[in-house]
Amino acid sequence: ELSQIDFAEIIITTHLSIMKREEIARQSVDIVFVDDVDSFLKNSKAIRFVLKMMKLPEAIKEIVENVFEKKVDLKQALFEISKVKKEREIKAQLIVSGATQKAKRTRAILILNSIFAFSIGLKPEFGRNVVDCFIETKNLKEEVVNLVKNFGTGGLIFVPMDKGSNFAKNLEEFFREKGIKVKAFLKPDKKTFEDFKTGKLDALIGMVTTRSPLVRGIDLPVRIRYAIFAGVPKFVVKIRIEEFHPTKWLMLLNNIQQAIKEEYKEEYQRLVANLIKIRTLTRDQLETVRKALIENKNLEGFLEFTRKVALNGIEFFKKILKDENVLKAIRESPTISFSEKEGEYSFLIPDSVAYIQASGRTSRLYIGGVTKGLSIVIVDEEKAFNSLKKDLSYFEEIEWKNLKEIDAEKVIQEIDEDRKKVLLSLEDKLKAKDTKIALTTRLFIVESPTKVKTIAKFFGKPAKKKYENLLVNEVFGENSLLIITASKGHITDLSEQEGLFGIEVGDIFVPYLEPIKKCIACGREIEENENTCSCGSKKFTDSKPRIEALRKVASLVDEVIVATDPDSEGEKIAFDLCLLLKPFNKNIKRARFHEVTKKEIHKVLENLGDFDLNLVKAQLVRRIEDRWIGFSISPVLWKVFKNNKLSAGRVQTPVLGWIVERTKKLREREELISLKLENGLEISFRAKKGTYQEIIKDGFVEIKEVKIFEDEINPYPPFTTDTLISTLTTSLKINAQEAMQIAQKLFESGLITYHRTPSTTVSSTGINLAKEYIFSNFGEEFFKGRKWETEGAHECIRPTKAIDSQKLKNLIGLKILRFPLPLTEKEIKAYDLIFKRFIASQMTPSKVEKIKFKIFAGGEEREFEFTNRVLEDGFSKIFKLQERKIEKLKEGKIQVIESKKTIVPAFYPFTYSEIVSLMKEKGIGRPSTYARILEVLKKRNYVKEVKKALLISTTLGIKVFEFSQKNFGKYLDEETTNKLEEDMDNVEYGKKSFEEVLNQVFVEVKEIIKSSIEKGVKYSFISTDFLNLIGVKNGEKRNH
């Protein structure tokens, strides 16, 4: 009754009534539930009335009215709403429901999103809980019928496209003859659907294609129990102009990739690239192109480009299918289904996407979790099934089981138990102990937004939401709601104003940490109370709002999982988060994963651990040591060089020293001599000045001690951080920082394992991955599994799947693999290097013929050794070895018939590769700091990059190094730095105490500060107590 509305706790009405009846519109409500979101969003007047009714701050209601009255623009309004929300908490709730999947970013939606921090138009998708089985048979129809008889009602039967709809109709007739109630569902049919839903029909038959109504249009978690595939999901691709289809050709090329010989690789890659460009053709455009191809007519623009791609494709297929070597590889392949009839070639291509969608009908979300389902593929073509399994392995981790080897009765019992629970949940009778999702909410914190997106997609399509300025992705796991978000790296750093440069010194060392406030313009960290950077900028990033938002979310969930990187730096970030969030949620766990894959994420969620305090202490020692040494020596440099942007450090100073010493040698010159001898041998070598003249004077060289012998060359071990940086900087002509950024992106995209590692160790998972690829592409005789074991728990850098770079391009083109950020060509090249290095590390040695000899020329003897030819391939199958192919080489004096001399530097500037290798060799720096140290040297203008990523020292760099060496050499030399690195590693391993190492550093810092103050250096942020401790007085303070 409207007369009683003022006393009502729940009001059920329509949006039209709200606008027409003042008695309803004047009510003040806490929660609004909108059932028909589509009509609600289209009616701005209804939105205004509803927002007026809700218990929102009056300031927000006024802003909304001004937007709709066009008194203020939308951008300004959204900013004003965010300001109000910082001061006033929004307690009112808006819940919307409806069929909208993709809502446009209209004014209304942007306002609602700004107020309530949720996105309209996102349908969460969920993981699958399917037992994937296969069975082989000689009689397909009989097997389908027997399976339905055994498993009973509630089945879906899928017919592959290559068998056609007539087979589906014949199968329906076959069931009818057997007295089983089954009907074909080839197009939407309400009566058939209802008959199946109510149990009048035992099963439905449909085509297995993503367009099939049985694949995409049915959601019956109570009714559907199992799926039977009457043959491997597949379709036919014929190499005919009339059937040109870019996507199908791409799938075909992906399927036959391993059979393509080296001489066709370039054409293959060009065709794949062009097909990717045209795969978005509309149906009408495709028909236009086909017609033009048949009639041999030209088109214009994009359609003409498409026509030419099709013609080139036909020519390519004709060419390779005339090559007996290609045909042999196709016929012998375990995954390529191929036939030839009257000169027409046909291929069977598995439809992995359709399989996932179709089998997923048996496993649906309900309040108790995800229902169990059963999927059975009747194998009618073995190669197609092998190919299906291979394709599915690229994006789903499916464990295939032989139906005859599982307890099918038990599986069906578990399936039926889930259906009973679904029924109970629909009747609101499901007991709390039987529910899963309703019980657990988990905040899952990683470091980067890219990793958030990669992980979220493993669980389906995420819903995105904002808490203050914190973007989260919400997904349903097997037994929980996961709220995934990013810390964006470090969120705290040492204060500058407490104790000694941020560390209280006493009986124990106490670091003072504070949120990080950083200048966007120059990157300098500033104190929380500062509003202007020394560079003049007033724009900052501040981790404090992020901390507050994380605390808010932590207070709302049952459990917090901190999953930052699995090294000491990541552990320190994780522990900071633990301490910051502990007052708001006591249930905080640590998760560590070395690869961003679905299998690994599920594994860590089931095996959560605690924080490793030794790793945290080790990282704290590194940070405190870096702060103390830097802050004690830097002011000395400022005073001497009149430049307060300079710095010094334990690692950067020795590295700078190497570059300075090399730069000083760059003026030295020598001869590069190239000779062609009478016997056809061509050689080049470096020599001191004057050697060339001696050779010319003699007119000959003498060849001595020629040895030709067989040797075995072993592959390199997989990449570690230092060898990866070295290879990427050299091969891609990039700097170390860019190399690490590329590796970071590949890791976060789930393509490679963790990229900050000193270890070459290969896990059993890695060995099996390589085995699969080598068996499939080269043959089992080329596989030789190696662990490459080194000390520690880390693993090498390797690919996470058996996908080479060409396959990766194919799968991206087919949109089977999608990444949060598109991969660049340079990133794919980097992946190619990582992939090949790893696969090679698991292959047999290559047997080669080597030639070794000495040449006496210009008064000096030199030794040469070359790989003459490959006798037996091993890892050289994937990494080609350079062959000199020197024919019979006789000893004795040989006439020089051509000669050339070039004056070249005796030394070249260091490359990034060489510096990183030196850092690893001398034990200075860590995988996580190699690139960073070189960036610091460049930023301070101590070092500059010239030509192709070469490094030389600047005049300033030389002066700073020489001054530092003279005044602080005993603190900054290689030996001291290396010893400290060992001590910090021992803290990490629990062999040395945090305090012991810091005491050693503290003694050095006291000496440096005392000596510097006595020379007139002034320090800021040093307490009087500390000065009294070392017996000196500081000068006038100034900020730095």
Summary of the structure (lengths in Angstrom):
residues: 1040
radius of gyration: 35.0
end to end distance: 71.8
largest distance: 120.5
contacts: 3328
relative contact order: 0.07
helix: 46%
strand: 20%
